[in-house]
Amino acid sequence: MIGYSAYQGSRSRGLGIKMSGPEKVLIGVPFEFEIDVANVSQNVLEDVRLTVTLPAGMAFVGAPSAKNTDFRDLKTLAAGGVSQQAFKLVALNGENSFKRIEVSANFLSGSLSSRFQKNDAYDLAVGGYGLTLDIAAPQKIFGGENFDTEISYKNVSDMDFSDLKLKIDFPPTFKLVKSTLEPDIGNNVWILGGLRRGSEMKFKINGNILGPDGAFFDIKATIEAVLLGQSYPISVNTATLSIATSPLSIKMEANGDPDYVAGPDESITYDINYSNNTDVGLQNVVIKTQLIGAMYDFATLDSDAIYRSSDNTLTWNASNAAELATLSPGESGAVRFAIRTKKTYPISRLSDRNFVLKVAGSIESPTVPNFVAATKTVGLANLETKVGGKADIATKVYFRDAASGIINKGPFPPRVNQKTNYTIHWQITNYGTDIKDVEVKAFLAGNVKFTGVTKTNASSAPVYNDLTQEVVWKINKVQATTGVISGPLEATFQIEATPSSLDAGTFMPLIQDTSLKATDDFTGREISAGSFSVTTQLPDDTTISPNQGIVRE
């Protein structure tokens, strides 16, 4: 083995690899990387294969950035022969670092069937960006107040760029007010075109961010360039902002909880807390809230505020809240209102789901502290309250059930010690949200058996445990509006009941109370529902008279 390893080593030395590239490259600027593969032996090298592997953050120009390996088939190299291979590469990150390019060549030598391999590596120095990108934004901002962000980019390389595109990832609550260069796609993508060497461009964006005091947000900008038909991110920069305590702050809660989850036909009390965080008295303070949401029952609104029904806005000022005439330094206060949610979900189409109650609040004063560069002092806040879903489970039992396609046998009225079949229908109606991990279950009554005959329009059918007499129906997911816009989700199963002498003269129990439990996919909370037990009275079977279900001897 030692001798064979030495032989392999001597054979691999019959091939030489020489690599050449720039002393230093700029990020985003393509460059040539050349490899000479030479046969330095006296033998013919056959089936020569060259492999180049790039480190993370480098790409073969013209290929997807995820591709990090390229293969070249050099075929045969005669004694003394050289094959020159050129690769166009680009560095995409790694400012002021080294990146290692790994190269290997394997081949067959002479009449030997074994393959031999030669490995080498090249350490490439990476400098700065060929196209610099800067984001000039204030480190601290006030929530809801407009601020400027300047975007500037400059070509410091020795090549001209074309087909540039800028994308800015704003925080989720960022609202674009205006831009000196209008976006081309949505509110965050600009098609920049070309940029000659030495040229620089800049523009300003104005907007605002809503968030709690002390929260941090990132604004990330990325410039992409098209090189040989493939798009690459060639310059990236990020600015971090934090929300300073507002001079005039406002916070809102629903029923004492900022994360409250509401339901239908429910009373909600909104508390709007405000505070003057300056050392200056603020005059003529005005508080406004706008209520947005299809589940609000505006007829139940209870408030001292001025109500404008055209846009459902409530206003408090010195006329209905005297304390707002002057808000002393450091002074806090609160106003409130109450409103009920609608008794039923306003569902008229499949998309009517995941209802949200929104309150957009603002507080302002014409008094401006010295440190605030604005025409008025403003505070903004938004509150969104999710409305949880609701599901119903109905249990219906039939003796004559031609619609189900199941034939029930046996005497009716039922008789002691004689078997009679019935069909049980479980029907699920689901309203405002999707629900998942649904479980419906109930126990059959004494002397009642599950026949095994089932039908369902769901992906799963009820399962019976003959030891416990429990029937369980599990469904992965039930869509919102099921049973409202479309028909209910339904499972039908047949049972066999044999009355005893103790049932004579009474309605025989068939199935006990049914329960439904599930998880609300919108709010993450548990949903439960139930339906009552059913006897041979069969209240849903219209072919049965009121007392026909009494057991006979």
N, C-alpha and C positions, 0 to 999 in steps of 0.2 A: 504493500500500500504506500509505503514511504517512497519507494522507487517510482510508482505510478504518479504520485503527486508531483514529484520533481520533474517527471516527464511532461506532465500537463503544464507546469510552470514554464518550462523551456519552450514548449510549443506556443504558448500564449505570447511569449516574447517575440515571436516571429511576426507580430502585427503591431504597428505603431499608431498611436492616436495623437493628433496635434489639434488643439483648439485655439481659436483667436476671436476676440470681440473687443468692444470699446473698453477703455480703462474705467469709465464710469458712465452709467446711463441715467436718464431722467424718467421718472414715473410717467407713463402715458405716451412716451415717445418711442416708436418702433426702431429697432436696430438690427443689424446683420450679425449673425453668429455663425462662424465657419468651422467646419471640422474636416481635417485631412486624415484619411485612413490609408495607411501605407503598409505594403507587404515588404518587410525587411528580412524575409527569409529567402532560401533558395528554392522553396517549394511553391507550387500553385495553391492558392487559398480559394476554396470553393464555397459557394452558398454563403457569402459574407452578409451578415445582417447587422445593421446599425440601429441602436435604440437611444433616444434622447428623452430623459425624464426631467421635467421642470418642477421646481419647488412651488409651494402654495404662493399665490400672488403673482404668478407669471403666466403668460399665455403665448401660444403660437398664433401669430397674426393671421386672421382669416378663418380661424377655427374657434369653436365655442370656448369660453374662458374655463369651463370645467375640464376640458381636455388637457392632460398634463404629460402625455407620452406620445411620441411620434416614432414610427418605424420606417427605415429605408432598406430596401433590398439592393445590395451592391453587387450581387451575383458573384463573379469570379475576379480575383486579383492575381495577375501573373507576378512572378518574382520581380521585385523592385517596383511594382505597379502602385499607383496612388489614385484614390477616389476622393474628389473634393465635393463636400456637401455644404450647402448654405441654408440657414434657417432664419426666418424673420420672426423676432420675438418682441415682446413688450412686457415691461414690469408694471403691475397694477397697484402695488402697495409696497410697504417696507422702506419708508423714507429714511435715508442715511443708515443703510444697513448693507449686509452682504447676503446674496442668495446663491446657493450651490446648485449648479446644473450637473446632473449625473449622466455620463455617457458610457455605453458598453457596446462592444462588437463581438459577435461570435461567428465561428466559421468551421469548415471542414478542411483538414490538411492532408493533401496527397491521397493515398489509398485508404487512410484510416477512416473508420466510420464514426469515431467519437467527435463530439463538438468541443471546441476550445473557445474560451472567452477572455476578453481583455476589458477591464473596467478603468475608468478615469473620471475626474470631476473638475469643474471649473468654478471658481469663486468669483461672482460678479458683484462689483461695487455699485450700489444703487444710491443716487443722490436725492434731490428734492423732486418736486412736481414740475413737469414741463409746462403745465398750465396751472398756475396758482389760483386758488379759490379762497376768498375771504368773506366772512360774515360779520358785519359790524352791528351788534345789537346791544341794548342796555343790559347790564347784568341783573338789575332789579326792575321790576315793573309793578304797576298796580293792576289787580284783577279787573278786567273789563274796560280798562282805559287804553286808548290807542297808543301805539308806539311804532317807531320807524326801525326798519332793519335794512341795512345797505348791503347789497350783494355785488362784489367786484371780482373780476377774473381777468388774468393777464397771461399772455403767451410769452414765456421766458425761454422757450426752446429755439432751435434754429430751423424749424419746419413750420409750414402753414397748416392749421387744422381746418377741417371742413366737417359739415354735418354734426355740429355740436348740439346737445340737448341737456338742459338743466332741469333737475327734479328736486324739489324741496319737500322734505317730510316734516310737516308742521305737527304740533301737538293736536290731539283729537278735538280740543275745545277752541282751537285757533279760528278766528273769523277774519278773513281777508276783507279789508275795507277798500283799499285802492293800491295800485302799483303803477310806477312811472313807465314800466314796460308790461303791457297786458299779457297774462298767461295765454298760452295757445291751447292747452288741454286742461280742463277743470280749473282749479285755482292754484295749481302747484307745478305745472310743467310748462317750460318755455323752450321753443325751438330757436336756438341761437344762431344757426347757420355756421359760417366760417369765421376764423380769427387768424389774421396774419401774424407772423413772428414779430414780437415787440409791441403788439397792440394790446390795449386794455379797454374793458367795458365795465360799466357799473350801472345799477339802477336801485331804486328804493321801493320797499314794500311797507305798507301801513296796515296794521290790524290790531287785534286784541285777543287776550287769552283769559278765559274764566277758570278759576281754580281757588282752592283754599289758601289762606295765608301761609307762606313758608314752603309751598310746593315748588318743585324744580321741574323744568321742561327743557327738552332739547329741540333745536331746529337743525336738521341735518340736510346739507346740500350736496348733491352729486352731479358732476358733469360727465356725460357719456359722449364718446366719439365713435364714429363709424370708420373702421380700418379694414380695408379689403372686404367690404360688405358685411362685416361683423361688428356689433356694437359692444364697446367696453367702457366700464367706469374708469375714467382716467384721473379724476380729481375729486377728493372728498374733504369736507370740513364740517364741523359741528359747533354750534354756539349753545351754551347753557344759560337759561334764564331762571330766575326765581321770583315768586310773587311776594312783594313786600306787603306789610300790613297796610291796608287801605286807610287813608285819612278819615274816610267816612264808610264804615263797613256795614254790611247787612247779611244776616244769616236766617235761614228758614228751616222749619221742622214741621212734619205732619204727625199729629198726635204724639208729640214729644220725641219723635224718632226720625232722624234724617234719612234712614233706610227703611222706613215703614212700608209694608206691603198691604195694599187696600183690597177690598172685595166689593161685590155688588151690594147695593142697599145698605150702605155703611156711612156713618157720620165721620167727617174728618175735620179736625180743628187745626188750622195753620197758625203757628206763631212766627212772627217776623221780628227778629231782634236786630236792633241797630245800635251803633256806637260811634261817638266822635273821638277819634284817636289822636287828635291834634291838641295843641295848646292854645287854640284860637276858637272863640265862640262862633258857631255856624248859624246863620240866620235863614229863616224861611225855608226850612227843610221840607221836601216833598218825597213821599214814598209811593211807589206804584207797583202793582202786581198785575200781570196778565195771566188769566187761567186758560189753558189750552188742553183739550182732551174730550173725546166723545163720551166718556163715562161720567162727566160732571152733570149733575141735575141742577141747573142754574136756578130753577124755581125755588130751591131750598136754601139759597144763599142767605147767610145771616151775618151782617157786618155793619159797622158804623161808617164805613168808607163810602165815598162817592162811587157809584157803580155805573159804568158805561157799557150798555148791553151790546153795542155794535161790535165791540171787540173783546168783551168780557174783561175789562180793566177796572181795578179798584184803586182809588186814590185817597191818600191821607195827607192833609196839610194842616195849617194852623186853624182852619175853619172847623174841622171835625176832630182834631187832636191838638189841643192848645200847647202841649209841650214841644211841638215841632216849630213853634215861632222862633225860639232860640234854643240851640243845643249847646250847652256849656262845654268847655274843654273836659274830655274824659267822661262825659255823661253818656249813659246808655238808657235804652228804653225798648218798648215792644208794642206792636199792634197785632191784632189777630182777627181772623174771620173763620167761619165754619160753613161747611157745605156737605151735602150728601152725594153719594154716588148713585147712579141709576139702579133700579131694581133688577133690570135685565140687561144683558149685553146687547148693544146695538149691532147685530149681525145681519147683514144683507148679502154678503158675498164671501167667497172663500178666503179673501185676504183680510177679513175683519178678525184680527187676533192680536195678542200681545198689546193690550190697551195700556196706555201710560197717561197719568195725570201730571201735567207740567205747570209749573208756576215760574214765570220770568219776573224777577223782582229788581227794582232799582231804587236808589235813594240819591238825592242830589240837593245841593245848596249853591246859591250864587256866590257865597263867600269862599274865597280861595286862599289857603295858607301860602306863605312865601315860598315854601319849598316845592309846591306843586305848579308845574308849567301847564296850566290849562285855564279855560275861561270859566269853569265852574268845578266844584268838587263833586265827584260822582262815585258811587259804589254800586256794583252789580252782583247778582247771585241768581242761580237757577236751581230749581228743585224738581226732580222727576220721581214720581211715585208709581211703581208698577202695580197693576191690578192683577191679582192672582186669578187663576182659572177656576172652573167649577165643572164637576162631572156628576151625572145622575146614573143610577143603575135601576132598571125596572125588572121585576120578576113577574112573568105572566104564565099561567098554567091553563092548558086546554085539554078537553077530552076529544072533541071533534076539531081536528086541525088539518083539514085538507090542504090549506095553503102551504103548510110546511112540507108536504109530500110524505109525511110519516103517518102510518095507519096505527091507530090505537085500538086494542082489542079488550074484551071483557065487558062485564055488565055495568050499565049506568042507568039508574042510581047504583052506586057500589053496594055489594053484598058481603056479609061476613064470610070470611075464609075463601073468598073468590078473588082472583087476580084481575085487576083492571089497569090498563096502560094510560099514561098521561104524557103530554109533552110540556116541558118547561122551557120558556124563552127568557134568556138574559139579554137585555138591550141596554147598551151604553150610549148615552148622549153626552158629548163633550163640548164645552162652550168656548171660552176666550183664549185658551192656550193649548199647545200640544202637551200631552202627558205621556210619561214613559214608566216602564216597570210596573205595569198595571196588573193587579191581582184581584180577582173576584172569587169569592168562596162562600159556601153555605153547607150546612149539614142536612141530609135527608132525614125525614122523620122516621120513627120506629115502624117496622114492617114495610119499609119502602126500599126498593132496590134500583140500581142503575142498570139499564139494559145494554148499554154500550152503543146504542144508536145515537149519533150526533150529526149535526149540520151547523155550519158557520160561514159567515162572509169575512172572517178574519183569517190571519195566517196560522192560528192555532186553535185547537178545540179544547173543551173542558176535559179534565182527567178526574177519575173517580178512585178513591181509596176505600176498598170494601171493608177494611178493618175499622176505620173510623166513620164510615158513611159520609165522608166529606167530598164535595165536588169543588174542584179548583180550576179556574180559567185564568191563564197567564198570557198577557199580550205585551210585546215589546214597546209598542208606541201606538197612541191614538191621536189622530190629527184634530186640531181645533176645528170647530163648526161641524164635526161629525154628529149626525142626528138633527142638525139645525138646517144647514144648507142641503146636505145629503141625507140618506137614510142612516139610522143608527147602526152601530156595530153590534152584531147579534150572534148568539150561540143558542142552538136548540138541542136539547137532549131528552131522551125518553126514559121514563121511570115506570116501575111496576109496583103497585100498592095492593096489599092484602089486608083488609080490615079484620080486626079481631072482634070478639064478642063485646069487648069494652067500648068499641067505637059505635056500636049500634045505637041509633037514635041521635047521633051527633055528626058534625062534619069532621072527617078524618084529616089530621095534619099530614101534609105531603112534603113540605120543605120549610126549614126554619129561616130566620132572618138572613138576608144576603148582605154581605159587606163588600165594598170596593175600596182599595187603597192604591195610590199611584203617586208619582213625583211630578210636580209641575215643572215642565221643561223651561219655562220662562223665569220663574222666581226661585226654583230649587226647593220649594217647600212641599210638604206632603199634602195630598188631597184625599179626602175620604168621603164616601157616600154609602147609603144603604137603602134596602127595601124590606118590607115586612114579610113575615111568613105567610104561606098560602095553604089553604085547606081544600077539601073537595067542594067547597062552596063555589069555587072557580069564578070569581067576580069578573074576569076578563073574557070568559067564554059566553058569547051572546046567544049561543044555542041552548043554554042551560037556564031553567027557571030558578027563582031564588032558593027554594028548598029542595030542589031535585038532587042535590049532592049529599043529602043526609043518608048515612049508611043504613041499609035495610038488613033484617035478619035473614 
